[in-house]
Amino acid sequence: MATDNDVEGVAALRASMVRELRDQGAIQSELVAAAFTAVPRHLFTPGEPLKVAYATDNAPIVKRDDNGLTLSSVSAPHLQATMLEAAEIKPGMRVCEVGSGGYNAALLAELVGDGGHVTTVDIDPDIVERARTLLNEAGYHHVNVLQADAEEGVPNAAPFDRIIVTAGSWDIPPAWIDQLAHDGRIVVPLRLKGTTRWIAFDRDSEGGLVSRSYGLCVFVPFQGSGSHTERNVTIDNGVVLRLDDENLKEDAEALRRALHLPRIERWSGAAFDMPDELMLFLLTNDPNMAMLHADQEAIDHGLLARPPLKGVPALISGDSFAYRAARPNDDMGSGYESGVYAHGPSAEDLAARYVELLRQWADKYHRRGAASIQYIPKPATPPAPSSGVITKRHGTVVVTWP
Ligand SMILES: C[S@@+](CC[C@H](N)C(=O)[O-])C[C@H]1O[C@@H](n2cnc3c(N)ncnc32)[C@H](O)[C@@H]1O
């Protein structure tokens, strides 16, 4: 087994990580492959076993708050590679990274090369100190490491060809758009309706942003003046609705009663796969969708079936709710059929509406990247309210399904 001082062993681990990331489709370009090959990731994860440092899906935790919530981590290589590919960083670019772990900044430094410039900014002085020390030790002295609330961006180092945000942001602060070069790109994990998607945004012709690509992800929360907490409504022990829409009214007590009524199940006859893409479609095609979460105990007690364990879109009415299900079905390409479980007096109506959405997605949008996501900053007039229009503090997100 390789040790930290075993140069060849560590290089072999790194090469195997790069191979795996290529196989997974996370690394697609030679430039990104070269960056991952060059930067010794283990130098940015001191104290972690080498195998853990080089695991493609592992994000070692750097800091937690008093309640155990993760405040900072070194992101997983799979996600870093995916976002760097989406950013299409070229030699010579000026890049700003929001959220510092050191490793991703070193990858960025490799990508922009000697002619480029990397600024990384973190709100937490401990994280800044750590990133600065590790970057220096690894030889990346030229990365500019700053402590600030990135809600205001980094005006002194702007404009940026790329802004890469590595914390889950609920909104896009005006400073990021102002500090972006004319043909720049922002890659940001944006929180939408209780879920987070990294979105690669380019400028559109009207002063806003339009998505080029996106994908589901999980990130530590954005802190400081731009922080935001979704409403968590407890329905029963271990059963929570995460609401990100002030207009969506819920009656927790009526939903609790519904939960204890026998559930109905209805099946769509449509294939179930790509749950992340389907999730975005469901959340943005009915105003009464929210994320339903249940813990293992609630599932073991039979209160809910398995899908809410990782969170699932639920259609809510005053006293009833419905959520997505899947069952094995060899007639479907994916081997699974989508369906719905519904509870409460209006279970039948909700199930019918849900099944219709499942069929619509399977008929028309059953592919990756089918949605177009636009960000319209204030003061531009937002479009009329509809299920794909999500109001934020500084602007509006509009998700359409062309
Ligand atoms: C996932 S970590 C960053 C990982 C890092 N990019 C890496 O190399 O993998 C997210 C970081 O965002 C920082 N952060 C959260 N809110 C911030 C804010 N408002 N301004 C700047 N940094 C912030 C946190 O302190 C945390 O260290």
The ligand as an ORCA input file, in Angstrom:
! r2SCAN-3c Opt
* xyz 0 1
  C     -17.104     22.673     -0.329
  S     -16.118     23.884      0.445
  C     -15.000     24.382     -0.810
  C     -14.212     23.268     -1.423
  C     -13.094     23.722     -2.286
  N     -13.506     24.506     -3.406
  C     -12.251     22.542     -2.770
  O     -11.082     22.757     -3.072
  O     -12.759     21.422     -2.861
  C     -17.222     25.273      0.503
  C     -16.612     26.499      1.140
  O     -17.456     27.600      0.874
  C     -17.229     28.525      1.896
  N     -18.284     29.555      1.905
  C     -19.555     29.444      2.319
  N     -20.193     30.607      2.217
  C     -19.304     31.502      1.709
  C     -19.374     32.889      1.389
  N     -20.480     33.617      1.572
  N     -18.273     33.474      0.882
  C     -17.119     32.762      0.704
  N     -17.001     31.465      1.021
  C     -18.082     30.826      1.511
  C     -17.202     27.664      3.144
  O     -16.535     28.304      4.222
  C     -16.474     26.423      2.649
  O     -15.127     26.413      3.003
*
